[in-house]
Amino acid sequence: MTPPRPGALARADRALARAVEAAAALLLAAEVLLLGASILARACGIAMVWSEELEELLFLWLAMFGTVIALRRGGHMRMTALVARLGPSTRAFAEAFALAAMAGFALLLLPDAIGFAAQQGAIHTPALGLPGSLRTAALPAGFGLIVLTALVQLPAHRLRDLLLAAIGLAAAGLALSVLAPWFDDIGNWSLVVFFVLLLGAGVAAGVPIGFAFGLATFAYLADAGGIPLSIMVGKMQEGMSSLILLAVPLFVFLGTLIEMTGMARAMVDSLAALFGHFRGGLSYVLLGAMYIVSGISGAKAADMAAVAPVLFPEMKRRGVPEGELVSLLAASGAMSETIPPSLVLIIIGSVTSVSIAALFAGGMLPALVLAVVLGIIARRNAGRDGHGAAPRAPVRVMARNFVIALPALVVPFLIRFAVADGIATATEVSTIGIFYSALVGLLVYRQFDWRRLWPMLVDSASLSGAILFIIGTASCMSWALTQSGFAMSLGAAMQAVPGGRDGFLLASILVFIVLGSVLEGIPAMVLFGPLLFPVASQAGINEVHYAIVVILAMGIGLFAPPFGVGYYAACAIGRIDPAAGMRRIVPYLAALLVGLLIVAFVPAITTVLLPH
């Protein structure tokens, strides 16, 4: 059979991409409309008892289609610090290896996913009477599309690299199968092979973190776990399809709306008019803007992209060095990790059963403490560098900018206080925020580009799919570690740390700084949250306080060079050479660490606003 020409494969790639993107965009739009109708019906006293079943069904399909889009666009989270240092030839092989690993994982799970979906056909939903297979068929469909997407991308890689990658993966699988009896003999020491050596090698080689988690877990269950692989598919769909997580794509889409309608710029302009005339005033404006805007978009890169283009040109004009700009931007990203409605808060609440409303309430003041310590460093640097000061804006201009920003400022405060006070769930308030932002953009700011709506839906589905896929595979891995008894061993080891409660907190901070740097934020939280939170509870640490501490620690690792990908995202957004900020960011990281220790050892900062 004659292989298809590259032109034919390119056309197939585009056709497949258009079909998947259209399905994902329509599913996300349907979720928004369905949730909006449900909220409106409830306000009118009408119960749409069937809506939750339909939302859950559509959500799993949305998650899998988003995963496929993220694969095609290179949007899955991965550690690139080591791969980027390789030569062109070796880096090309690493890219081919990552593609082969992703396709291999999907292909390995496809038969079990088909069987799992078929088994669910016997279960019907109570309100609509729909077979469960209608929802769980999203898993084999998604895995199949991942394989197809990988196949049509093959011509982009050298045949030699692809063959070497396939041979390497097959050899590793064969070696693990041969060693299966030895894994039984050594017991839980086999976890080192699968979840340290194998997983570490995959992450270091640039395999997307979600797929690296999945491959390591599959290999463990197949060769050492003695557990049917169909259970992995079930645990994965449980992790991905919790209805609490529907807030993820909704908040991501809300963030794009706030940027597109000009609401983010109005908020930043108002802060600049109020504080821009102080020494280092625009640095305070940047911190304040990140505090207000942060979290609504669902991605730190989007938060930074909403703020930096507005402020950086004027800050450069006033003589602020480029290294200072990118250092402050990255540090503010770490500072704002606990500001609701941060997706990290929603996800940690989902996987640990900690109240999301309590997390929203507990995250505000700790972030403010970190903003203050960053402001102190920014003021010191402004005096040292002699940043130019701007004249004070007239009161009339301040008032005018505040009035213009007022409709936009409603959104973050509505979201944070509605959820924290228990008035609405995170999913409900994100839906209300979407409709409110659309109306404000259309009627108040008169800035609503209909042509951007479709790409925004697709982009939101892609980012959400990347996040949800990690949650799915990390949930499997966390479950496998729990079944192995590792959770109990880890708990005993953490309890044995010298210093009792304080020693445990310090050890947790160190662990999550490292994990945040290597695994990024969400994978670290999903993987280790369920394992460490029970230990924290036994140590007498408030669960909300512990969550805020480890999230902030993770954020420091995420934005700390040389491995933290958040730092490089800040450099890319500011269009600044990463080398410019390597030294400048050290005082900011030190300030963040001091602020984190204050938060960790003064629990009242976190708990004072918690509902009683």
BELCOR-V180629 format. One line per field, one symbol per residue. ss: DSSP state (2 for helix, 1 for strand, 0 for the rest). psi: psi as a letter, one per 40 degrees, with the letter a starting at -180 (. if undefined). A space follows every 50 residues. Layout:
ss=???
psi=???
This chain:
ss=00000222222222222222222222222222222222222220000000 22222222222222222222222000000000222002222222222222 22222222222222222222220100000010222222222222222222 22022200222222222222222222220222222222222222222222 22220000222222222222222220000222222222222022222222 22222222220022222222222220000022222222222220000002 22222222222222222000022222222222222222000022222222 22000222222222222222222222222222222000000000222222 22222222222222222222000002222222222222222220000000 22222222222222222222222222222222220222222222200002 22222222222222222220222222222222222222000022222222 22222222000000222222222200022220022222222222222222 200222200000
psi=hhiiiddddddddddddddddddddddddddddddddddddddeehhgde ddddddddddddddddddddddefeihiheddddeiiddddddddddddd ddddddddeddddddddddedehiiddefiiddddeeddddddddddddd deedeeiiddddddddddddddddddddeddddddebeedddddecdddd ddddeehiddddddddddddddeedfhhedddddddddddehddeddcdd ddddddddddeeddddddddddddeeeihfdddddddddddddidddehd dddddddddddddddddeehiddddddddddddddedehighdddddddd eefihddddddeedddddddddddddddddddddefhhiiihiidddddd ddddedddddddddddddddeediidddddddddddddddddddefghhd dedddddddddddddddddddddddddddddddeeddddddddddehieb ddddddddddddddddddeadddddddeddddddddddefhhdddddddd ddddddddehiedhdddddddddefhhdddedddeddddddddddddddd egddddedeii.
